[in-house]
């Protein structure tokens, strides 16, 4: 899942070297934290959060297929 989020984020931003992805295991599933350069934050979130929602949907679909619970958080 982590590599999926990283690949999507790197394809969206102007500064792909600044993309950081962390996987944090928890009791109710895994949380994937996505961190990008401040200038690229708008590109990852999108208008009205559409791109962020699409990223979460793709990851959720992949996680469901693997019988896992995964959520994506975009952090500053």
Backbone torsions as a table, in degrees:
resi	resn	phi	psi	omega
1	UNK	NA	-38.9	-177.3
2	UNK	-60.9	-43.8	-178.8
3	UNK	-67.7	-31.1	177.4
4	UNK	-64.8	-48.4	179.6
5	UNK	-62.5	-42.6	-179.2
6	UNK	-63.3	-43.7	-179.9
7	UNK	-63.6	-43.2	179.4
8	UNK	-64.1	-47.0	-177.6
9	UNK	-63.6	-43.5	-178.6
10	UNK	-64.6	-30.4	179.4
11	UNK	-76.3	-18.7	-177.7
12	UNK	-90.6	-32.3	-168.8
13	UNK	-92.1	163.7	176.4
14	UNK	-83.5	-26.3	-176.6
15	UNK	-119.2	78.3	-175.3
16	UNK	-65.3	-20.8	178.9
17	UNK	-69.9	-21.2	-177.9
18	UNK	-87.2	-2.9	-179.0
19	UNK	-75.0	125.9	177.0
20	UNK	-124.8	134.0	179.5
21	UNK	-127.5	127.1	178.6
22	UNK	-122.4	141.4	177.7
23	UNK	-109.1	122.6	-178.5
24	UNK	-119.1	108.8	178.4
25	UNK	-71.7	141.2	179.1
26	UNK	-138.4	178.1	-178.5
27	UNK	-67.7	-38.2	-175.9
28	UNK	-101.4	18.0	178.6
29	UNK	131.4	-179.0	-178.2
30	UNK	-95.4	140.6	175.1
31	UNK	-109.8	128.7	176.7
32	UNK	-106.6	118.8	178.8
33	UNK	-96.2	128.0	179.3
34	UNK	-112.6	124.8	179.3
35	UNK	-124.2	128.7	178.8
36	UNK	-128.2	169.6	177.1
37	UNK	-61.0	146.1	-178.7
38	UNK	-54.5	-34.4	179.8
39	UNK	-68.2	-26.2	-177.0
40	UNK	-93.9	-2.1	-176.0
41	UNK	-58.0	-41.6	-179.9
42	UNK	-64.7	-33.6	-180.0
43	UNK	-69.8	-33.3	-179.1
44	UNK	-79.8	-34.3	-179.2
45	UNK	-81.7	-43.6	178.5
46	UNK	80.0	172.6	179.3
47	UNK	-67.2	126.6	-179.6
48	UNK	55.1	26.6	175.6
49	UNK	75.5	17.3	-175.7
50	UNK	-65.0	-42.5	-178.3
51	UNK	-69.6	-41.5	177.9
52	UNK	-60.1	-41.7	179.1
53	UNK	-64.9	-39.0	179.1
54	UNK	-65.9	-41.0	177.3
55	UNK	-60.5	-47.1	180.0
56	UNK	-61.7	-38.7	179.9
57	UNK	-64.6	-44.6	179.8
58	UNK	-63.6	-44.7	-179.8
59	UNK	-65.6	-40.3	179.1
60	UNK	-63.4	-39.5	178.6
61	UNK	-64.6	-44.1	178.7
62	UNK	-65.7	-38.2	179.9
63	UNK	-68.0	-40.1	179.0
64	UNK	-62.5	-39.4	179.2
65	UNK	-64.0	-32.1	-179.9
66	UNK	-94.1	10.3	-178.5
67	UNK	55.7	45.3	178.3
68	UNK	-129.1	161.4	174.7
69	UNK	-111.2	119.6	-178.0
70	UNK	-134.1	137.1	173.2
71	UNK	-125.3	152.1	-178.5
72	UNK	-114.5	129.8	175.8
73	UNK	-120.1	133.9	176.3
74	UNK	-101.1	117.4	-175.6
75	UNK	-113.3	157.1	178.3
76	UNK	-94.8	NA	NA
